[in-house]
């Protein structure tokens, strides 16, 4: 609905009109009008529905952005813990190699080992130190990435309080295999689904352009005559309703309907393709999880054997 206010001043420059043999002077007039009107059509209703769907799509996009940031923070957090753990193991290996180097140097000194064996260990020590330095630089880079994700300043000190053991639960991860995929839990799929619904609404809106348009109004009319006499044939209050229909627009409405249908077909095809891709990704993720867990258990068993070999 809308309200329109207006004021008109008319001066007839002294003219007169003759009515039933009498001359009537046309005095200046001032007219105040207030008109309240509301226009309603099927296209407007369909458009409001499309706007509501667009608002819901915006909320889904916000959820997706929040989820992406949260996922990036978790992944970066875990990567830092992994690299710090790796760096600690590398330093332990460096000490082990130095121990072997010392023993080899002694063996070379007494003549029971070749000098090339000692040289090879020197190369390994230098290589291990280089690997440790690279790992520490990578850790520093990940800390800076975490600061960026959290919106923290560069000079902010971040200390991770969790450990890998608290965050890594292989058995809990395996429970995911018993859960069936639910596409409606995937924000990318939800966004495409919402886009499809918007495309359907736009098709309905395009069809309603062929429909009629109804307008209802109320008008208040107040005319003031500046001078004696004067005629006013307009009532002060008027209400009315009108309907209009434009069945032909030189093909404009038809082109809008056709374009909306093409957009809908594209959105539906993209939605179906994404659903198939997500199902394939789900199957691959289950395979990767099984394989990784089997490798994890194997490495866990090998770790004990490796420790015994190193001790020997």
C-alpha positions as protocol buffer text, in pm:
chain_id: "A"
residue {
  index: 1
  type: UNK
  ca { x: 0 y: 0 z: 0 }
}
residue {
  index: 2
  type: UNK
  ca { x: 96 y: 362 z: -51 }
}
residue {
  index: 3
  type: UNK
  ca { x: -40 y: 708 z: 37 }
}
residue {
  index: 4
  type: UNK
  ca { x: -11 y: 1011 z: -191 }
}
residue {
  index: 5
  type: UNK
  ca { x: -74 y: 1366 z: -73 }
}
residue {
  index: 6
  type: UNK
  ca { x: -127 y: 1654 z: -315 }
}
residue {
  index: 7
  type: UNK
  ca { x: -226 y: 2019 z: -330 }
}
residue {
  index: 8
  type: UNK
  ca { x: -330 y: 2205 z: -648 }
}
residue {
  index: 9
  type: UNK
  ca { x: -393 y: 2576 z: -697 }
}
residue {
  index: 10
  type: UNK
  ca { x: -594 y: 2690 z: -1002 }
}
residue {
  index: 11
  type: UNK
  ca { x: -655 y: 3049 z: -1116 }
}
residue {
  index: 12
  type: UNK
  ca { x: -900 y: 3090 z: -1406 }
}
residue {
  index: 13
  type: UNK
  ca { x: -797 y: 3452 z: -1478 }
}
residue {
  index: 14
  type: UNK
  ca { x: -1143 y: 3598 z: -1424 }
}
residue {
  index: 15
  type: UNK
  ca { x: -1327 y: 3373 z: -1669 }
}
residue {
  index: 16
  type: UNK
  ca { x: -1692 y: 3298 z: -1623 }
}
residue {
  index: 17
  type: UNK
  ca { x: -1918 y: 3010 z: -1714 }
}
residue {
  index: 18
  type: UNK
  ca { x: -2284 y: 3034 z: -1818 }
}
residue {
  index: 19
  type: UNK
  ca { x: -2518 y: 2794 z: -1645 }
}
residue {
  index: 20
  type: UNK
  ca { x: -2894 y: 2802 z: -1706 }
}
residue {
  index: 21
  type: UNK
  ca { x: -2876 y: 3155 z: -1840 }
}
residue {
  index: 22
  type: UNK
  ca { x: -2670 y: 3285 z: -1553 }
}
residue {
  index: 23
  type: UNK
  ca { x: -2305 y: 3375 z: -1553 }
}
residue {
  index: 24
  type: UNK
  ca { x: -2098 y: 3233 z: -1273 }
}
residue {
  index: 25
  type: UNK
  ca { x: -1758 y: 3372 z: -1193 }
}
residue {
  index: 26
  type: UNK
  ca { x: -1477 y: 3117 z: -1181 }
}
residue {
  index: 27
  type: UNK
  ca { x: -1284 y: 3205 z: -868 }
}
residue {
  index: 28
  type: UNK
  ca { x: -937 y: 3066 z: -787 }
}
residue {
  index: 29
  type: UNK
  ca { x: -942 y: 2735 z: -604 }
}
residue {
  index: 30
  type: UNK
  ca { x: -705 y: 2534 z: -387 }
}
residue {
  index: 31
  type: UNK
  ca { x: -753 y: 2160 z: -372 }
}
residue {
  index: 32
  type: UNK
  ca { x: -606 y: 1917 z: -121 }
}
residue {
  index: 33
  type: UNK
  ca { x: -621 y: 1545 z: -198 }
}
residue {
  index: 34
  type: UNK
  ca { x: -509 y: 1238 z: -5 }
}
residue {
  index: 35
  type: UNK
  ca { x: -514 y: 904 z: -184 }
}
residue {
  index: 36
  type: UNK
  ca { x: -444 y: 566 z: -30 }
}
residue {
  index: 37
  type: UNK
  ca { x: -413 y: 277 z: -276 }
}
residue {
  index: 38
  type: UNK
  ca { x: -297 y: -81 z: -290 }
}
residue {
  index: 39
  type: UNK
  ca { x: -224 y: -291 z: -597 }
}
residue {
  index: 40
  type: UNK
  ca { x: -229 y: -669 z: -581 }
}
residue {
  index: 41
  type: UNK
  ca { x: -132 y: -927 z: -844 }
}
residue {
  index: 42
  type: UNK
  ca { x: -29 y: -1290 z: -861 }
}
residue {
  index: 43
  type: UNK
  ca { x: 320 y: -1186 z: -976 }
}
residue {
  index: 44
  type: UNK
  ca { x: 364 y: -980 z: -657 }
}
residue {
  index: 45
  type: UNK
  ca { x: 263 y: -1275 z: -435 }
}
residue {
  index: 46
  type: UNK
  ca { x: 496 y: -1511 z: -623 }
}
residue {
  index: 47
  type: UNK
  ca { x: 774 y: -1253 z: -600 }
}
residue {
  index: 48
  type: UNK
  ca { x: 730 y: -1225 z: -223 }
}
residue {
  index: 49
  type: UNK
  ca { x: 762 y: -1603 z: -196 }
}
residue {
  index: 50
  type: UNK
  ca { x: 1083 y: -1594 z: -401 }
}
residue {
  index: 51
  type: UNK
  ca { x: 1219 y: -1322 z: -171 }
}
residue {
  index: 52
  type: UNK
  ca { x: 1145 y: -1541 z: 132 }
}
residue {
  index: 53
  type: UNK
  ca { x: 1330 y: -1832 z: -30 }
}
residue {
  index: 54
  type: UNK
  ca { x: 1626 y: -1604 z: -103 }
}
residue {
  index: 55
  type: UNK
  ca { x: 1633 y: -1505 z: 265 }
}
residue {
  index: 56
  type: UNK
  ca { x: 1645 y: -1873 z: 366 }
}
residue {
  index: 57
  type: UNK
  ca { x: 1927 y: -1928 z: 114 }
}
residue {
  index: 58
  type: UNK
  ca { x: 2122 y: -1645 z: 277 }
}
residue {
  index: 59
  type: UNK
  ca { x: 2090 y: -1818 z: 616 }
}
residue {
  index: 60
  type: UNK
  ca { x: 2220 y: -2145 z: 468 }
}
residue {
  index: 61
  type: UNK
  ca { x: 2517 y: -1961 z: 317 }
}
residue {
  index: 62
  type: UNK
  ca { x: 2593 y: -1812 z: 659 }
}
residue {
  index: 63
  type: UNK
  ca { x: 2580 y: -2160 z: 816 }
}
residue {
  index: 64
  type: UNK
  ca { x: 2812 y: -2292 z: 546 }
}
residue {
  index: 65
  type: UNK
  ca { x: 3063 y: -2009 z: 600 }
}
residue {
  index: 66
  type: UNK
  ca { x: 3062 y: -2069 z: 974 }
}
residue {
  index: 67
  type: UNK
  ca { x: 3106 y: -2442 z: 922 }
}
residue {
  index: 68
  type: UNK
  ca { x: 3392 y: -2388 z: 676 }
}
residue {
  index: 69
  type: UNK
  ca { x: 3575 y: -2156 z: 916 }
}
residue {
  index: 70
  type: UNK
  ca { x: 3520 y: -2397 z: 1206 }
}
residue {
  index: 71
  type: UNK
  ca { x: 3647 y: -2687 z: 994 }
}
residue {
  index: 72
  type: UNK
  ca { x: 3956 y: -2490 z: 889 }
}
residue {
  index: 73
  type: UNK
  ca { x: 4031 y: -2403 z: 1253 }
}
residue {
  index: 74
  type: UNK
  ca { x: 3999 y: -2767 z: 1360 }
}
residue {
  index: 75
  type: UNK
  ca { x: 4213 y: -2891 z: 1072 }
}
residue {
  index: 76
  type: UNK
  ca { x: 4483 y: -2630 z: 1137 }
}
residue {
  index: 77
  type: UNK
  ca { x: 4475 y: -2705 z: 1512 }
}
residue {
  index: 78
  type: UNK
  ca { x: 4517 y: -3077 z: 1447 }
}
residue {
  index: 79
  type: UNK
  ca { x: 4791 y: -3017 z: 1188 }
}
residue {
  index: 80
  type: UNK
  ca { x: 4991 y: -2813 z: 1439 }
}
residue {
  index: 81
  type: UNK
  ca { x: 4962 y: -3091 z: 1699 }
}
residue {
  index: 82
  type: UNK
  ca { x: 5067 y: -3349 z: 1441 }
}
residue {
  index: 83
  type: UNK
  ca { x: 5368 y: -3151 z: 1326 }
}
residue {
  index: 84
  type: UNK
  ca { x: 5475 y: -3075 z: 1682 }
}
residue {
  index: 85
  type: UNK
  ca { x: 5451 y: -3446 z: 1761 }
}
residue {
  index: 86
  type: UNK
  ca { x: 5643 y: -3526 z: 1442 }
}
residue {
  index: 87
  type: UNK
  ca { x: 5906 y: -3267 z: 1529 }
}
residue {
  index: 88
  type: UNK
  ca { x: 5952 y: -3429 z: 1870 }
}
residue {
  index: 89
  type: UNK
  ca { x: 5998 y: -3771 z: 1707 }
}
residue {
  index: 90
  type: UNK
  ca { x: 6247 y: -3624 z: 1460 }
}
residue {
  index: 91
  type: UNK
  ca { x: 6451 y: -3481 z: 1746 }
}
residue {
  index: 92
  type: UNK
  ca { x: 6447 y: -3822 z: 1918 }
}
residue {
  index: 93
  type: UNK
  ca { x: 6562 y: -3980 z: 1592 }
}
residue {
  index: 94
  type: UNK
  ca { x: 6838 y: -3722 z: 1567 }
}
residue {
  index: 95
  type: UNK
  ca { x: 6962 y: -3816 z: 1913 }
}
residue {
  index: 96
  type: UNK
  ca { x: 6947 y: -4186 z: 1817 }
}
residue {
  index: 97
  type: UNK
  ca { x: 7146 y: -4122 z: 1500 }
}
residue {
  index: 98
  type: UNK
  ca { x: 7401 y: -3921 z: 1697 }
}
residue {
  index: 99
  type: UNK
  ca { x: 7433 y: -4216 z: 1936 }
}
residue {
  index: 100
  type: UNK
  ca { x: 7493 y: -4450 z: 1641 }
}
residue {
  index: 101
  type: UNK
  ca { x: 7738 y: -4199 z: 1497 }
}
residue {
  index: 102
  type: UNK
  ca { x: 7935 y: -4192 z: 1821 }
}
residue {
  index: 103
  type: UNK
  ca { x: 7945 y: -4573 z: 1831 }
}
residue {
  index: 104
  type: UNK
  ca { x: 8045 y: -4591 z: 1465 }
}
residue {
  index: 105
  type: UNK
  ca { x: 8320 y: -4332 z: 1512 }
}
residue {
  index: 106
  type: UNK
  ca { x: 8457 y: -4543 z: 1796 }
}
residue {
  index: 107
  type: UNK
  ca { x: 8431 y: -4856 z: 1580 }
}
residue {
  index: 108
  type: UNK
  ca { x: 8622 y: -4682 z: 1300 }
}
residue {
  index: 109
  type: UNK
  ca { x: 8886 y: -4567 z: 1548 }
}
residue {
  index: 110
  type: UNK
  ca { x: 8952 y: -4924 z: 1662 }
}
residue {
  index: 111
  type: UNK
  ca { x: 8936 y: -5052 z: 1303 }
}
residue {
  index: 112
  type: UNK
  ca { x: 8622 y: -5268 z: 1307 }
}
residue {
  index: 113
  type: UNK
  ca { x: 8414 y: -5041 z: 1079 }
}
residue {
  index: 114
  type: UNK
  ca { x: 8473 y: -4855 z: 755 }
}
residue {
  index: 115
  type: UNK
  ca { x: 8508 y: -4479 z: 759 }
}
residue {
  index: 116
  type: UNK
  ca { x: 8234 y: -4455 z: 494 }
}
residue {
  index: 117
  type: UNK
  ca { x: 7988 y: -4585 z: 753 }
}
residue {
  index: 118
  type: UNK
  ca { x: 8070 y: -4290 z: 976 }
}
residue {
  index: 119
  type: UNK
  ca { x: 8043 y: -4048 z: 681 }
}
residue {
  index: 120
  type: UNK
  ca { x: 7696 y: -4182 z: 595 }
}
residue {
  index: 121
  type: UNK
  ca { x: 7581 y: -4116 z: 949 }
}
residue {
  index: 122
  type: UNK
  ca { x: 7717 y: -3761 z: 931 }
}
residue {
  index: 123
  type: UNK
  ca { x: 7507 y: -3705 z: 619 }
}
residue {
  index: 124
  type: UNK
  ca { x: 7202 y: -3845 z: 799 }
}
residue {
  index: 125
  type: UNK
  ca { x: 7259 y: -3613 z: 1094 }
}
residue {
  index: 126
  type: UNK
  ca { x: 7279 y: -3309 z: 865 }
}
residue {
  index: 127
  type: UNK
  ca { x: 6971 y: -3420 z: 671 }
}
residue {
  index: 128
  type: UNK
  ca { x: 6775 y: -3478 z: 993 }
}
residue {
  index: 129
  type: UNK
  ca { x: 6865 y: -3131 z: 1123 }
}
residue {
  index: 130
  type: UNK
  ca { x: 6746 y: -2979 z: 796 }
}
residue {
  index: 131
  type: UNK
  ca { x: 6418 y: -3173 z: 820 }
}
residue {
  index: 132
  type: UNK
  ca { x: 6365 y: -3049 z: 1177 }
}
residue {
  index: 133
  type: UNK
  ca { x: 6422 y: -2689 z: 1070 }
}
residue {
  index: 134
  type: UNK
  ca { x: 6173 y: -2726 z: 785 }
}
residue {
  index: 135
  type: UNK
  ca { x: 5917 y: -2877 z: 1022 }
}
residue {
  index: 136
  type: UNK
  ca { x: 5956 y: -2592 z: 1270 }
}
residue {
  index: 137
  type: UNK
  ca { x: 5905 y: -2337 z: 991 }
}
residue {
  index: 138
  type: UNK
  ca { x: 5590 y: -2523 z: 885 }
}
residue {
  index: 139
  type: UNK
  ca { x: 5463 y: -2514 z: 1243 }
}
residue {
  index: 140
  type: UNK
  ca { x: 5520 y: -2138 z: 1257 }
}
residue {
  index: 141
  type: UNK
  ca { x: 5329 y: -2095 z: 930 }
}
residue {
  index: 142
  type: UNK
  ca { x: 5035 y: -2296 z: 1067 }
}
residue {
  index: 143
  type: UNK
  ca { x: 5026 y: -2082 z: 1382 }
}
residue {
  index: 144
  type: UNK
  ca { x: 5003 y: -1771 z: 1164 }
}
residue {
  index: 145
  type: UNK
  ca { x: 4723 y: -1935 z: 965 }
}
residue {
  index: 146
  type: UNK
  ca { x: 4538 y: -2010 z: 1287 }
}
residue {
  index: 147
  type: UNK
  ca { x: 4571 y: -1647 z: 1394 }
}
residue {
  index: 148
  type: UNK
  ca { x: 4421 y: -1537 z: 1064 }
}
residue {
  index: 149
  type: UNK
  ca { x: 4127 y: -1778 z: 1096 }
}
residue {
  index: 150
  type: UNK
  ca { x: 4060 y: -1660 z: 1452 }
}
residue {
  index: 151
  type: UNK
  ca { x: 4094 y: -1293 z: 1358 }
}
residue {
  index: 152
  type: UNK
  ca { x: 4379 y: -1250 z: 1605 }
}
residue {
  index: 153
  type: UNK
  ca { x: 4661 y: -998 z: 1564 }
}
residue {
  index: 154
  type: UNK
  ca { x: 5005 y: -1110 z: 1445 }
}
residue {
  index: 155
  type: UNK
  ca { x: 5168 y: -1061 z: 1785 }
}
residue {
  index: 156
  type: UNK
  ca { x: 4905 y: -1271 z: 1967 }
}
residue {
  index: 157
  type: UNK
  ca { x: 5053 y: -1570 z: 2147 }
}
residue {
  index: 158
  type: UNK
  ca { x: 4856 y: -1891 z: 2091 }
}
residue {
  index: 159
  type: UNK
  ca { x: 4902 y: -2196 z: 2311 }
}
residue {
  index: 160
  type: UNK
  ca { x: 4729 y: -2523 z: 2222 }
}
residue {
  index: 161
  type: UNK
  ca { x: 4602 y: -2694 z: 2535 }
}
residue {
  index: 162
  type: UNK
  ca { x: 4471 y: -3019 z: 2383 }
}
residue {
  index: 163
  type: UNK
  ca { x: 4679 y: -3317 z: 2284 }
}
residue {
  index: 164
  type: UNK
  ca { x: 4652 y: -3559 z: 1994 }
}
residue {
  index: 165
  type: UNK
  ca { x: 4535 y: -3829 z: 2231 }
}
residue {
  index: 166
  type: UNK
  ca { x: 4238 y: -3620 z: 2341 }
}
residue {
  index: 167
  type: UNK
  ca { x: 4134 y: -3537 z: 1986 }
}
residue {
  index: 168
  type: UNK
  ca { x: 4215 y: -3857 z: 1799 }
}
residue {
  index: 169
  type: UNK
  ca { x: 3973 y: -4141 z: 1866 }
}
residue {
  index: 170
  type: UNK
  ca { x: 4000 y: -4406 z: 1597 }
}
residue {
  index: 171
  type: UNK
  ca { x: 3717 y: -4620 z: 1736 }
}
residue {
  index: 172
  type: UNK
  ca { x: 3481 y: -4322 z: 1743 }
}
residue {
  index: 173
  type: UNK
  ca { x: 3568 y: -4244 z: 1382 }
}
residue {
  index: 174
  type: UNK
  ca { x: 3474 y: -4599 z: 1284 }
}
residue {
  index: 175
  type: UNK
  ca { x: 3123 y: -4538 z: 1419 }
}
residue {
  index: 176
  type: UNK
  ca { x: 3069 y: -4311 z: 1120 }
}
residue {
  index: 177
  type: UNK
  ca { x: 3058 y: -4620 z: 899 }
}
residue {
  index: 178
  type: UNK
  ca { x: 2729 y: -4726 z: 1057 }
}
residue {
  index: 179
  type: UNK
  ca { x: 2563 y: -4396 z: 963 }
}
residue {
  index: 180
  type: UNK
  ca { x: 2387 y: -4356 z: 629 }
}
residue {
  index: 181
  type: UNK
  ca { x: 2451 y: -4047 z: 422 }
}
residue {
  index: 182
  type: UNK
  ca { x: 2195 y: -3768 z: 460 }
}
residue {
  index: 183
  type: UNK
  ca { x: 2228 y: -3519 z: 177 }
}
residue {
  index: 184
  type: UNK
  ca { x: 2018 y: -3260 z: 363 }
}
residue {
  index: 185
  type: UNK
  ca { x: 2299 y: -3234 z: 620 }
}
residue {
  index: 186
  type: UNK
  ca { x: 2539 y: -3114 z: 349 }
}
residue {
  index: 187
  type: UNK
  ca { x: 2532 y: -2736 z: 313 }
}
residue {
  index: 188
  type: UNK
  ca { x: 2645 y: -2740 z: -51 }
}
residue {
  index: 189
  type: UNK
  ca { x: 2351 y: -2965 z: -135 }
}
residue {
  index: 190
  type: UNK
  ca { x: 2114 y: -2749 z: 72 }
}
residue {
  index: 191
  type: UNK
  ca { x: 2227 y: -2438 z: -117 }
}
residue {
  index: 192
  type: UNK
  ca { x: 2165 y: -2601 z: -455 }
}
residue {
  index: 193
  type: UNK
  ca { x: 1829 y: -2732 z: -334 }
}
residue {
  index: 194
  type: UNK
  ca { x: 1731 y: -2381 z: -222 }
}
residue {
  index: 195
  type: UNK
  ca { x: 1842 y: -2244 z: -560 }
}
residue {
  index: 196
  type: UNK
  ca { x: 1615 y: -2499 z: -728 }
}
residue {
  index: 197
  type: UNK
  ca { x: 1319 y: -2389 z: -516 }
}
residue {
  index: 198
  type: UNK
  ca { x: 1392 y: -2025 z: -606 }
}
residue {
  index: 199
  type: UNK
  ca { x: 1400 y: -2120 z: -975 }
}
residue {
  index: 200
  type: UNK
  ca { x: 1058 y: -2288 z: -937 }
}
residue {
  index: 201
  type: UNK
  ca { x: 924 y: -1973 z: -773 }
}
residue {
  index: 202
  type: UNK
  ca { x: 1060 y: -1760 z: -1056 }
}
residue {
  index: 203
  type: UNK
  ca { x: 878 y: -1979 z: -1309 }
}
residue {
  index: 204
  type: UNK
  ca { x: 550 y: -1924 z: -1120 }
}
residue {
  index: 205
  type: UNK
  ca { x: 622 y: -1554 z: -1102 }
}
residue {
  index: 206
  type: UNK
  ca { x: 684 y: -1541 z: -1477 }
}
residue {
  index: 207
  type: UNK
  ca { x: 352 y: -1720 z: -1546 }
}
residue {
  index: 208
  type: UNK
  ca { x: 164 y: -1479 z: -1318 }
}
residue {
  index: 209
  type: UNK
  ca { x: 275 y: -1190 z: -1539 }
}
residue {
  index: 210
  type: UNK
  ca { x: -12 y: -1304 z: -1760 }
}
residue {
  index: 211
  type: UNK
  ca { x: -257 y: -1261 z: -1470 }
}
residue {
  index: 212
  type: UNK
  ca { x: -478 y: -965 z: -1385 }
}
residue {
  index: 213
  type: UNK
  ca { x: -388 y: -676 z: -1156 }
}
residue {
  index: 214
  type: UNK
  ca { x: -634 y: -543 z: -897 }
}
residue {
  index: 215
  type: UNK
  ca { x: -614 y: -196 z: -744 }
}
residue {
  index: 216
  type: UNK
  ca { x: -822 y: -62 z: -455 }
}
residue {
  index: 217
  type: UNK
  ca { x: -815 y: 302 z: -345 }
}
residue {
  index: 218
  type: UNK
  ca { x: -961 y: 561 z: -111 }
}
residue {
  index: 219
  type: UNK
  ca { x: -948 y: 934 z: -188 }
}
residue {
  index: 220
  type: UNK
  ca { x: -1018 y: 1236 z: 28 }
}
residue {
  index: 221
  type: UNK
  ca { x: -1098 y: 1558 z: -166 }
}
residue {
  index: 222
  type: UNK
  ca { x: -1115 y: 1908 z: -15 }
}
residue {
  index: 223
  type: UNK
  ca { x: -1153 y: 2210 z: -243 }
}
residue {
  index: 224
  type: UNK
  ca { x: -1136 y: 2567 z: -115 }
}
residue {
  index: 225
  type: UNK
  ca { x: -1262 y: 2855 z: -330 }
}
residue {
  index: 226
  type: UNK
  ca { x: -1094 y: 3193 z: -292 }
}
residue {
  index: 227
  type: UNK
  ca { x: -1385 y: 3431 z: -337 }
}
residue {
  index: 228
  type: UNK
  ca { x: -1764 y: 3431 z: -337 }
}
residue {
  index: 229
  type: UNK
  ca { x: -1956 y: 3155 z: -501 }
}
residue {
  index: 230
  type: UNK
  ca { x: -1795 y: 2879 z: -697 }
}
residue {
  index: 231
  type: UNK
  ca { x: -1902 y: 2527 z: -773 }
}
residue {
  index: 232
  type: UNK
  ca { x: -1763 y: 2199 z: -645 }
}
residue {
  index: 233
  type: UNK
  ca { x: -1905 y: 1882 z: -792 }
}
residue {
  index: 234
  type: UNK
  ca { x: -1653 y: 1646 z: -629 }
}
residue {
  index: 235
  type: UNK
  ca { x: -1751 y: 1453 z: -315 }
}
residue {
  index: 236
  type: UNK
  ca { x: -1504 y: 1464 z: -25 }
}
residue {
  index: 237
  type: UNK
  ca { x: -1474 y: 1083 z: 8 }
}
residue {
  index: 238
  type: UNK
  ca { x: -1437 y: 827 z: -268 }
}
residue {
  index: 239
  type: UNK
  ca { x: -1353 y: 459 z: -269 }
}
residue {
  index: 240
  type: UNK
  ca { x: -1302 y: 241 z: -571 }
}
residue {
  index: 241
  type: UNK
  ca { x: -1162 y: -79 z: -709 }
}
residue {
  index: 242
  type: UNK
  ca { x: -1031 y: -156 z: -1056 }
}
residue {
  index: 243
  type: UNK
  ca { x: -899 y: -460 z: -1239 }
}
residue {
  index: 244
  type: UNK
  ca { x: -677 y: -468 z: -1544 }
}
residue {
  index: 245
  type: UNK
  ca { x: -542 y: -748 z: -1759 }
}
residue {
  index: 246
  type: UNK
  ca { x: -276 y: -736 z: -2028 }
}
residue {
  index: 247
  type: UNK
  ca { x: -299 y: -1064 z: -2224 }
}
residue {
  index: 248
  type: UNK
  ca { x: -43 y: -964 z: -2488 }
}
residue {
  index: 249
  type: UNK
  ca { x: 294 y: -797 z: -2440 }
}
residue {
  index: 250
  type: UNK
  ca { x: 466 y: -859 z: -2774 }
}
residue {
  index: 251
  type: UNK
  ca { x: 615 y: -1187 z: -2646 }
}
residue {
  index: 252
  type: UNK
  ca { x: 781 y: -1028 z: -2342 }
}
residue {
  index: 253
  type: UNK
  ca { x: 603 y: -1247 z: -2087 }
}
residue {
  index: 254
  type: UNK
  ca { x: 660 y: -1558 z: -2297 }
}
residue {
  index: 255
  type: UNK
  ca { x: 1034 y: -1487 z: -2310 }
}
residue {
  index: 256
  type: UNK
  ca { x: 1043 y: -1447 z: -1930 }
}
residue {
  index: 257
  type: UNK
  ca { x: 863 y: -1780 z: -1881 }
}
residue {
  index: 258
  type: UNK
  ca { x: 1097 y: -1957 z: -2122 }
}
residue {
  index: 259
  type: UNK
  ca { x: 1410 y: -1813 z: -1956 }
}
residue {
  index: 260
  type: UNK
  ca { x: 1279 y: -1909 z: -1609 }
}
residue {
  index: 261
  type: UNK
  ca { x: 1214 y: -2266 z: -1725 }
}
residue {
  index: 262
  type: UNK
  ca { x: 1568 y: -2294 z: -1863 }
}
residue {
  index: 263
  type: UNK
  ca { x: 1712 y: -2170 z: -1531 }
}
residue {
  index: 264
  type: UNK
  ca { x: 1497 y: -2426 z: -1346 }
}
residue {
  index: 265
  type: UNK
  ca { x: 1618 y: -2712 z: -1570 }
}
residue {
  index: 266
  type: UNK
  ca { x: 1980 y: -2607 z: -1512 }
}
residue {
  index: 267
  type: UNK
  ca { x: 1929 y: -2589 z: -1134 }
}
residue {
  index: 268
  type: UNK
  ca { x: 1763 y: -2933 z: -1125 }
}
residue {
  index: 269
  type: UNK
  ca { x: 2041 y: -3090 z: -1333 }
}
residue {
  index: 270
  type: UNK
  ca { x: 2308 y: -2939 z: -1107 }
}
residue {
  index: 271
  type: UNK
  ca { x: 2123 y: -3063 z: -797 }
}
residue {
  index: 272
  type: UNK
  ca { x: 2097 y: -3419 z: -932 }
}
residue {
  index: 273
  type: UNK
  ca { x: 2462 y: -3421 z: -1042 }
}
residue {
  index: 274
  type: UNK
  ca { x: 2576 y: -3294 z: -701 }
}
residue {
  index: 275
  type: UNK
  ca { x: 2370 y: -3562 z: -524 }
}
residue {
  index: 276
  type: UNK
  ca { x: 2543 y: -3834 z: -730 }
}
residue {
  index: 277
  type: UNK
  ca { x: 2886 y: -3682 z: -664 }
}
residue {
  index: 278
  type: UNK
  ca { x: 2823 y: -3665 z: -289 }
}
residue {
  index: 279
  type: UNK
  ca { x: 2719 y: -4030 z: -282 }
}
residue {
  index: 280
  type: UNK
  ca { x: 3040 y: -4125 z: -466 }
}
residue {
  index: 281
  type: UNK
  ca { x: 3246 y: -3913 z: -225 }
}
residue {
  index: 282
  type: UNK
  ca { x: 3071 y: -4082 z: 67 }
}
residue {
  index: 283
  type: UNK
  ca { x: 3160 y: -4428 z: -64 }
}
residue {
  index: 284
  type: UNK
  ca { x: 3522 y: -4321 z: -123 }
}
residue {
  index: 285
  type: UNK
  ca { x: 3545 y: -4166 z: 224 }
}
residue {
  index: 286
  type: UNK
  ca { x: 3423 y: -4490 z: 383 }
}
residue {
  index: 287
  type: UNK
  ca { x: 3685 y: -4686 z: 186 }
}
residue {
  index: 288
  type: UNK
  ca { x: 3959 y: -4439 z: 289 }
}
residue {
  index: 289
  type: UNK
  ca { x: 3852 y: -4455 z: 654 }
}
residue {
  index: 290
  type: UNK
  ca { x: 3869 y: -4835 z: 658 }
}
residue {
  index: 291
  type: UNK
  ca { x: 4208 y: -4839 z: 486 }
}
residue {
  index: 292
  type: UNK
  ca { x: 4351 y: -4571 z: 712 }
}
residue {
  index: 293
  type: UNK
  ca { x: 4232 y: -4749 z: 1026 }
}
residue {
  index: 294
  type: UNK
  ca { x: 4389 y: -5077 z: 911 }
}
residue {
  index: 295
  type: UNK
  ca { x: 4715 y: -4894 z: 840 }
}
residue {
  index: 296
  type: UNK
  ca { x: 4692 y: -4723 z: 1180 }
}
residue {
  index: 297
  type: UNK
  ca { x: 4662 y: -5056 z: 1362 }
}
residue {
  index: 298
  type: UNK
  ca { x: 4951 y: -5202 z: 1159 }
}
residue {
  index: 299
  type: UNK
  ca { x: 5177 y: -4908 z: 1239 }
}
residue {
  index: 300
  type: UNK
  ca { x: 5077 y: -4933 z: 1605 }
}
residue {
  index: 301
  type: UNK
  ca { x: 5196 y: -5295 z: 1612 }
}
residue {
  index: 302
  type: UNK
  ca { x: 5512 y: -5219 z: 1416 }
}
residue {
  index: 303
  type: UNK
  ca { x: 5604 y: -4944 z: 1659 }
}
residue {
  index: 304
  type: UNK
  ca { x: 5673 y: -5194 z: 1937 }
}
residue {
  index: 305
  type: UNK
  ca { x: 5884 y: -5412 z: 1708 }
}
residue {
  index: 306
  type: UNK
  ca { x: 6079 y: -5109 z: 1583 }
}
residue {
  index: 307
  type: UNK
  ca { x: 6151 y: -4998 z: 1940 }
}
residue {
  index: 308
  type: UNK
  ca { x: 6298 y: -5344 z: 2020 }
}
residue {
  index: 309
  type: UNK
  ca { x: 6512 y: -5339 z: 1705 }
}
residue {
  index: 310
  type: UNK
  ca { x: 6644 y: -4992 z: 1792 }
}
residue {
  index: 311
  type: UNK
  ca { x: 6725 y: -5103 z: 2144 }
}
residue {
  index: 312
  type: UNK
  ca { x: 6925 y: -5395 z: 2005 }
}
